[in-house]
Amino acid sequence: MHLVFPGIIAYLFFRTNWLKVWGIFILTMFIDIDHLLANPIFDENRCSINYHPLHSIYAIILYIIFLFPKKTRILGIGLLFHIVTDYLDCFWIT
């Protein structure tokens, strides 16, 4: 979901520059760098939302604010899509 669906969204909604938009969407995956602050770095039974700093409610509010200025809108969409996919992962926790 982190790679294919952003490509589909980029192609459907930003057809003239879809590859550039998809690239920006892929770059939003770098917010996962905050996983390096956790111990252990990966825990299959941990939900990222509100655990990692860049996945916190404060960061999510900032990502929503990114939707309003035209210059940051694509970045905001990519970051929020990343948060949504991480949130969906929370339902697969065993």
N, CA, C and O atoms as a GROMACS GRO file, in nm:
protein
  376
    1MET      N    1   0.080  -0.119   0.000
    1MET     CA    2   0.000   0.000   0.000
    1MET      C    3   0.085   0.127   0.000
    1MET      O    4   0.039   0.233  -0.042
    2HIS      N    5   0.208   0.117   0.046
    2HIS     CA    6   0.292   0.236   0.051
    2HIS      C    7   0.350   0.273  -0.084
    2HIS      O    8   0.393   0.387  -0.103
    3LEU      N    9   0.351   0.181  -0.179
    3LEU     CA   10   0.412   0.211  -0.308
    3LEU      C   11   0.312   0.213  -0.424
    3LEU      O   12   0.312   0.306  -0.504
    4VAL      N   13   0.229   0.112  -0.434
    4VAL     CA   14   0.141   0.097  -0.550
    4VAL      C   15   0.026   0.197  -0.546
    4VAL      O   16   0.001   0.266  -0.645
    5PHE      N   17  -0.045   0.206  -0.434
    5PHE     CA   18  -0.161   0.297  -0.426
    5PHE      C   19  -0.123   0.444  -0.445
    5PHE      O   20  -0.197   0.516  -0.512
    6PRO      N   21  -0.012   0.491  -0.390
    6PRO     CA   22   0.026   0.630  -0.422
    6PRO      C   23   0.051   0.651  -0.571
    6PRO      O   24   0.021   0.758  -0.624
    7GLY      N   25   0.106   0.550  -0.638
    7GLY     CA   26   0.125   0.560  -0.783
    7GLY      C   27  -0.008   0.570  -0.856
    7GLY      O   28  -0.021   0.647  -0.951
    8ILE      N   29  -0.104   0.493  -0.813
    8ILE     CA   30  -0.238   0.496  -0.874
    8ILE      C   31  -0.302   0.632  -0.849
    8ILE      O   32  -0.360   0.691  -0.940
    9ILE      N   33  -0.293   0.682  -0.727
    9ILE     CA   34  -0.350   0.813  -0.694
    9ILE      C   35  -0.283   0.922  -0.776
    9ILE      O   36  -0.350   1.011  -0.828
   10ALA      N   37  -0.150   0.916  -0.786
   10ALA     CA   38  -0.077   1.015  -0.865
   10ALA      C   39  -0.122   1.012  -1.011
   10ALA      O   40  -0.142   1.117  -1.072
   11TYR      N   41  -0.139   0.893  -1.066
   11TYR     CA   42  -0.180   0.881  -1.206
   11TYR      C   43  -0.323   0.929  -1.228
   11TYR      O   44  -0.351   0.995  -1.328
   12LEU      N   45  -0.413   0.896  -1.137
   12LEU     CA   46  -0.553   0.933  -1.154
   12LEU      C   47  -0.579   1.082  -1.136
   12LEU      O   48  -0.659   1.141  -1.208
   13PHE      N   49  -0.511   1.144  -1.039
   13PHE     CA   50  -0.543   1.283  -1.004
   13PHE      C   51  -0.442   1.386  -1.052
   13PHE      O   52  -0.472   1.505  -1.055
   14PHE      N   53  -0.322   1.342  -1.088
   14PHE     CA   54  -0.218   1.434  -1.134
   14PHE      C   55  -0.157   1.382  -1.263
   14PHE      O   56  -0.035   1.371  -1.276
   15ARG      N   57  -0.242   1.350  -1.359
   15ARG     CA   58  -0.199   1.280  -1.479
   15ARG      C   59  -0.087   1.348  -1.555
   15ARG      O   60   0.000   1.279  -1.608
   16THR      N   61  -0.085   1.482  -1.562
   16THR     CA   62   0.019   1.549  -1.641
   16THR      C   63   0.158   1.537  -1.577
   16THR      O   64   0.258   1.531  -1.648
   17ASN      N   65   0.163   1.533  -1.445
   17ASN     CA   66   0.292   1.522  -1.373
   17ASN      C   67   0.293   1.403  -1.279
   17ASN      O   68   0.354   1.409  -1.172
   18TRP      N   69   0.227   1.295  -1.316
   18TRP     CA   70   0.205   1.186  -1.221
   18TRP      C   71   0.334   1.123  -1.171
   18TRP      O   72   0.340   1.081  -1.056
   19LEU      N   73   0.437   1.116  -1.255
   19LEU     CA   74   0.562   1.055  -1.210
   19LEU      C   75   0.632   1.141  -1.104
   19LEU      O   76   0.685   1.089  -1.006
   20LYS      N   77   0.631   1.272  -1.125
   20LYS     CA   78   0.689   1.364  -1.026
   20LYS      C   79   0.611   1.356  -0.894
   20LYS      O   80   0.671   1.352  -0.787
   21VAL      N   81   0.479   1.355  -0.904
   21VAL     CA   82   0.395   1.347  -0.784
   21VAL      C   83   0.418   1.214  -0.713
   21VAL      O   84   0.428   1.210  -0.590
   22TRP      N   85   0.426   1.106  -0.788
   22TRP     CA   86   0.452   0.975  -0.728
   22TRP      C   87   0.587   0.976  -0.657
   22TRP      O   88   0.600   0.920  -0.548
   23GLY      N   89   0.685   1.038  -0.717
   23GLY     CA   90   0.816   1.050  -0.653
   23GLY      C   91   0.809   1.124  -0.520
   23GLY      O   92   0.872   1.084  -0.423
   24ILE      N   93   0.730   1.232  -0.516
   24ILE     CA   94   0.712   1.305  -0.390
   24ILE      C   95   0.641   1.217  -0.289
   24ILE      O   96   0.677   1.216  -0.171
   25PHE      N   97   0.539   1.144  -0.334
   25PHE     CA   98   0.469   1.051  -0.244
   25PHE      C   99   0.566   0.948  -0.187
   25PHE      O  100   0.559   0.915  -0.068
   26ILE      N  101   0.654   0.896  -0.270
   26ILE     CA  102   0.752   0.797  -0.223
   26ILE      C  103   0.848   0.861  -0.121
   26ILE      O  104   0.885   0.798  -0.022
   27LEU      N  105   0.886   0.986  -0.146
   27LEU     CA  106   0.977   1.054  -0.053
   27LEU      C  107   0.913   1.076   0.084
   27LEU      O  108   0.984   1.090   0.184
   28THR      N  109   0.781   1.079   0.090
   28THR     CA  110   0.715   1.096   0.220
   28THR      C  111   0.736   0.974   0.310
   28THR      O  112   0.708   0.980   0.430
   29MET      N  113   0.785   0.866   0.254
   29MET     CA  114   0.814   0.747   0.335
   29MET      C  115   0.928   0.774   0.434
   29MET      O  116   0.949   0.697   0.528
   30PHE      N  117   1.003   0.883   0.411
   30PHE     CA  118   1.113   0.914   0.501
   30PHE      C  119   1.067   0.955   0.640
   30PHE      O  120   1.149   0.966   0.731
   31ILE      N  121   0.937   0.978   0.660
   31ILE     CA  122   0.892   1.005   0.796
   31ILE      C  123   0.906   0.880   0.883
   31ILE      O  124   0.897   0.888   1.005
   32ASP      N  125   0.929   0.766   0.820
   32ASP     CA  126   0.953   0.643   0.897
   32ASP      C  127   1.090   0.643   0.963
   32ASP      O  128   1.123   0.548   1.034
   33ILE      N  129   1.170   0.747   0.940
   33ILE     CA  130   1.300   0.754   1.005
   33ILE      C  131   1.284   0.762   1.158
   33ILE      O  132   1.375   0.727   1.233
   34ASP      N  133   1.167   0.808   1.202
   34ASP     CA  134   1.145   0.816   1.346
   34ASP      C  135   1.134   0.678   1.411
   34ASP      O  136   1.138   0.667   1.534
   35HIS      N  137   1.121   0.574   1.331
   35HIS     CA  138   1.121   0.438   1.386
   35HIS      C  139   1.257   0.403   1.446
   35HIS      O  140   1.267   0.316   1.532
   36LEU      N  141   1.361   0.472   1.400
   36LEU     CA  142   1.495   0.446   1.454
   36LEU      C  143   1.508   0.491   1.600
   36LEU      O  144   1.600   0.450   1.669
   37LEU      N  145   1.416   0.574   1.646
   37LEU     CA  146   1.419   0.621   1.785
   37LEU      C  147   1.356   0.521   1.881
   37LEU      O  148   1.373   0.532   2.003
   38ALA      N  149   1.284   0.423   1.827
   38ALA     CA  150   1.213   0.326   1.911
   38ALA      C  151   1.304   0.209   1.947
   38ALA      O  152   1.400   0.178   1.876
   39ASN      N  153   1.272   0.147   2.058
   39ASN     CA  154   1.344   0.027   2.099
   39ASN      C  155   1.243  -0.080   2.135
   39ASN      O  156   1.173  -0.067   2.236
   40PRO      N  157   1.232  -0.185   2.057
   40PRO     CA  158   1.306  -0.220   1.937
   40PRO      C  159   1.260  -0.134   1.818
   40PRO      O  160   1.151  -0.077   1.820
   41ILE      N  161   1.344  -0.125   1.717
   41ILE     CA  162   1.312  -0.045   1.599
   41ILE      C  163   1.184  -0.095   1.534
   41ILE      O  164   1.100  -0.014   1.494
   42PHE      N  165   1.168  -0.226   1.523
   42PHE     CA  166   1.046  -0.283   1.464
   42PHE      C  167   0.980  -0.375   1.564
   42PHE      O  168   1.045  -0.463   1.622
   43ASP      N  169   0.854  -0.355   1.583
   43ASP     CA  170   0.774  -0.443   1.667
   43ASP      C  171   0.643  -0.467   1.594
   43ASP      O  172   0.564  -0.374   1.574
   44GLU      N  173   0.620  -0.590   1.554
   44GLU     CA  174   0.501  -0.620   1.474
   44GLU      C  175   0.371  -0.598   1.549
   44GLU      O  176   0.265  -0.587   1.487
   45ASN      N  177   0.377  -0.590   1.680
   45ASN     CA  178   0.257  -0.569   1.760
   45ASN      C  179   0.241  -0.425   1.807
   45ASN      O  180   0.165  -0.398   1.900
   46ARG      N  181   0.311  -0.332   1.742
   46ARG     CA  182   0.304  -0.192   1.781
   46ARG      C  183   0.241  -0.111   1.669
   46ARG      O  184   0.275  -0.127   1.552
   47CYS      N  185   0.149  -0.025   1.706
   47CYS     CA  186   0.087   0.067   1.611
   47CYS      C  187   0.172   0.194   1.605
   47CYS      O  188   0.204   0.254   1.708
   48SER      N  189   0.209   0.234   1.486
   48SER     CA  190   0.294   0.352   1.469
   48SER      C  191   0.225   0.483   1.507
   48SER      O  192   0.290   0.576   1.553
   49ILE      N  193   0.095   0.488   1.489
   49ILE     CA  194   0.021   0.611   1.514
   49ILE      C  195   0.025   0.646   1.662
   49ILE      O  196  -0.010   0.564   1.748
   50ASN      N  197   0.068   0.767   1.690
   50ASN     CA  198   0.084   0.821   1.826
   50ASN      C  199   0.192   0.750   1.907
   50ASN      O  200   0.199   0.768   2.028
   51TYR      N  201   0.275   0.670   1.843
   51TYR     CA  202   0.389   0.610   1.912
   51TYR      C  203   0.517   0.682   1.870
   51TYR      O  204   0.599   0.718   1.955
   52HIS      N  205   0.534   0.702   1.741
   52HIS     CA  206   0.653   0.768   1.688
   52HIS      C  207   0.625   0.918   1.672
   52HIS      O  208   0.511   0.956   1.642
   53PRO      N  209   0.726   1.004   1.691
   53PRO     CA  210   0.703   1.149   1.685
   53PRO      C  211   0.644   1.199   1.553
   53PRO      O  212   0.554   1.284   1.555
   54LEU      N  213   0.691   1.149   1.441
   54LEU     CA  214   0.640   1.195   1.311
   54LEU      C  215   0.508   1.127   1.274
   54LEU      O  216   0.453   1.152   1.166
   55HIS      N  217   0.458   1.043   1.362
   55HIS     CA  218   0.328   0.977   1.344
   55HIS      C  219   0.231   1.020   1.456
   55HIS      O  220   0.128   0.956   1.477
   56SER      N  221   0.266   1.128   1.526
   56SER     CA  222   0.185   1.174   1.639
   56SER      C  223   0.069   1.262   1.590
   56SER      O  224   0.067   1.304   1.474
   57ILE      N  225  -0.024   1.287   1.677
   57ILE     CA  226  -0.138   1.371   1.642
   57ILE      C  227  -0.092   1.512   1.606
   57ILE      O  228  -0.152   1.577   1.521
   58TYR      N  229   0.015   1.561   1.671
   58TYR     CA  230   0.066   1.695   1.641
   58TYR      C  231   0.125   1.701   1.500
   58TYR      O  232   0.105   1.798   1.428
   59ALA      N  233   0.196   1.596   1.462
   59ALA     CA  234   0.250   1.590   1.327
   59ALA      C  235   0.138   1.577   1.225
   59ALA      O  236   0.143   1.638   1.118
   60ILE      N  237   0.036   1.499   1.257
   60ILE     CA  238  -0.077   1.480   1.166
   60ILE      C  239  -0.151   1.612   1.144
   60ILE      O  240  -0.194   1.642   1.033
   61ILE      N  241  -0.165   1.691   1.249
   61ILE     CA  242  -0.226   1.824   1.235
   61ILE      C  243  -0.144   1.911   1.140
   61ILE      O  244  -0.199   1.983   1.057
   62LEU      N  245  -0.012   1.905   1.154
   62LEU     CA  246   0.076   1.979   1.063
   62LEU      C  247   0.058   1.931   0.919
   62LEU      O  248   0.055   2.012   0.826
   63TYR      N  249   0.046   1.800   0.899
   63TYR     CA  250   0.027   1.745   0.764
   63TYR      C  251  -0.106   1.792   0.705
   63TYR      O  252  -0.115   1.815   0.584
   64ILE      N  253  -0.207   1.807   0.789
   64ILE     CA  254  -0.336   1.859   0.742
   64ILE      C  255  -0.321   2.005   0.701
   64ILE      O  256  -0.379   2.048   0.601
   65ILE      N  257  -0.245   2.081   0.778
   65ILE     CA  258  -0.221   2.222   0.743
   65ILE      C  259  -0.149   2.231   0.609
   65ILE      O  260  -0.172   2.325   0.533
   66PHE      N  261  -0.061   2.134   0.578
   66PHE     CA  262   0.010   2.131   0.450
   66PHE      C  263  -0.087   2.124   0.331
   66PHE      O  264  -0.048   2.159   0.219
   67LEU      N  265  -0.209   2.080   0.352
   67LEU     CA  266  -0.305   2.068   0.242
   67LEU      C  267  -0.351   2.203   0.189
   67LEU      O  268  -0.394   2.212   0.074
   68PHE      N  269  -0.344   2.308   0.270
   68PHE     CA  270  -0.401   2.437   0.232
   68PHE      C  271  -0.314   2.519   0.138
   68PHE      O  272  -0.365   2.565   0.035
   69PRO      N  273  -0.184   2.540   0.166
   69PRO     CA  274  -0.104   2.613   0.067
   69PRO      C  275  -0.079   2.526  -0.057
   69PRO      O  276  -0.049   2.407  -0.045
   70LYS      N  277  -0.092   2.584  -0.171
   70LYS     CA  278  -0.075   2.508  -0.295
   70LYS      C  279   0.066   2.447  -0.307
   70LYS      O  280   0.082   2.338  -0.361
   71LYS      N  281   0.166   2.518  -0.256
   71LYS     CA  282   0.304   2.469  -0.267
   71LYS      C  283   0.332   2.344  -0.185
   71LYS      O  284   0.423   2.268  -0.218
   72THR      N  285   0.254   2.320  -0.079
   72THR     CA  286   0.280   2.204   0.006
   72THR      C  287   0.169   2.099  -0.003
   72THR      O  288   0.173   1.999   0.068
   73ARG      N  289   0.071   2.121  -0.090
   73ARG     CA  290  -0.046   2.033  -0.097
   73ARG      C  291  -0.008   1.888  -0.131
   73ARG      O  292  -0.057   1.796  -0.066
   74ILE      N  293   0.075   1.868  -0.230
   74ILE     CA  294   0.112   1.730  -0.270
   74ILE      C  295   0.188   1.662  -0.158
   74ILE      O  296   0.169   1.543  -0.132
   75LEU      N  297   0.275   1.736  -0.092
   75LEU     CA  298   0.348   1.681   0.023
   75LEU      C  299   0.250   1.641   0.134
   75LEU      O  300   0.263   1.534   0.194
   76GLY      N  301   0.153   1.728   0.161
   76GLY     CA  302   0.053   1.697   0.263
   76GLY      C  303  -0.029   1.574   0.229
   76GLY      O  304  -0.057   1.492   0.316
   77ILE      N  305  -0.067   1.561   0.102
   77ILE     CA  306  -0.143   1.443   0.058
   77ILE      C  307  -0.059   1.317   0.078
   77ILE      O  308  -0.109   1.217   0.129
   78GLY      N  309   0.067   1.323   0.039
   78GLY     CA  310   0.154   1.207   0.055
   78GLY      C  311   0.175   1.168   0.200
   78GLY      O  312   0.172   1.050   0.235
   79LEU      N  313   0.197   1.268   0.285
   79LEU     CA  314   0.217   1.240   0.428
   79LEU      C  315   0.092   1.182   0.492
   79LEU      O  316   0.099   1.088   0.571
   80LEU      N  317  -0.023   1.239   0.458
   80LEU     CA  318  -0.149   1.187   0.515
   80LEU      C  319  -0.182   1.048   0.461
   80LEU      O  320  -0.235   0.965   0.534
   81PHE      N  321  -0.150   1.023   0.334
   81PHE     CA  322  -0.172   0.889   0.281
   81PHE      C  323  -0.084   0.789   0.355
   81PHE      O  324  -0.127   0.678   0.386
   82HIS      N  325   0.039   0.828   0.384
   82HIS     CA  326   0.130   0.742   0.460
   82HIS      C  327   0.071   0.714   0.599
   82HIS      O  328   0.074   0.600   0.646
   83ILE      N  329   0.020   0.816   0.663
   83ILE     CA  330  -0.040   0.799   0.796
   83ILE      C  331  -0.161   0.706   0.789
   83ILE      O  332  -0.179   0.620   0.875
   84VAL      N  333  -0.244   0.722   0.686
   84VAL     CA  334  -0.362   0.635   0.670
   84VAL      C  335  -0.319   0.491   0.652
   84VAL      O  336  -0.378   0.401   0.712
   85THR      N  337  -0.218   0.466   0.568
   85THR     CA  338  -0.175   0.328   0.548
   85THR      C  339  -0.114   0.270   0.676
   85THR      O  340  -0.133   0.152   0.706
   86ASP      N  341  -0.042   0.352   0.750
   86ASP     CA  342   0.010   0.304   0.879
   86ASP      C  343  -0.103   0.277   0.977
   86ASP      O  344  -0.096   0.182   1.055
   87TYR      N  345  -0.206   0.360   0.973
   87TYR     CA  346  -0.322   0.338   1.060
   87TYR      C  347  -0.392   0.207   1.025
   87TYR      O  348  -0.435   0.133   1.113
   88LEU      N  349  -0.403   0.178   0.896
   88LEU     CA  350  -0.463   0.052   0.854
   88LEU      C  351  -0.381  -0.067   0.901
   88LEU      O  352  -0.436  -0.173   0.932
   89ASP      N  353  -0.249  -0.049   0.906
   89ASP     CA  354  -0.162  -0.156   0.958
   89ASP      C  355  -0.194  -0.188   1.104
   89ASP      O  356  -0.172  -0.301   1.149
   90CYS      N  357  -0.245  -0.090   1.177
   90CYS     CA  358  -0.277  -0.111   1.319
   90CYS      C  359  -0.386  -0.217   1.337
   90CYS      O  360  -0.394  -0.280   1.442
   91PHE      N  361  -0.468  -0.236   1.236
   91PHE     CA  362  -0.575  -0.335   1.245
   91PHE      C  363  -0.524  -0.477   1.222
   91PHE      O  364  -0.595  -0.573   1.251
   92TRP      N  365  -0.404  -0.491   1.171
   92TRP     CA  366  -0.347  -0.625   1.144
   92TRP      C  367  -0.264  -0.675   1.260
   92TRP      O  368  -0.210  -0.786   1.255
   93ILE      N  369  -0.252  -0.595   1.365
   93ILE     CA  370  -0.171  -0.634   1.482
   93ILE      C  371  -0.234  -0.756   1.546
   93ILE      O  372  -0.355  -0.762   1.567
   94THR      N  373  -0.149  -0.854   1.576
   94THR     CA  374  -0.197  -0.978   1.635
   94THR      C  375  -0.197  -0.973   1.785
   94THR      O  376  -0.235  -1.070   1.851
   0.00000   0.00000   0.00000
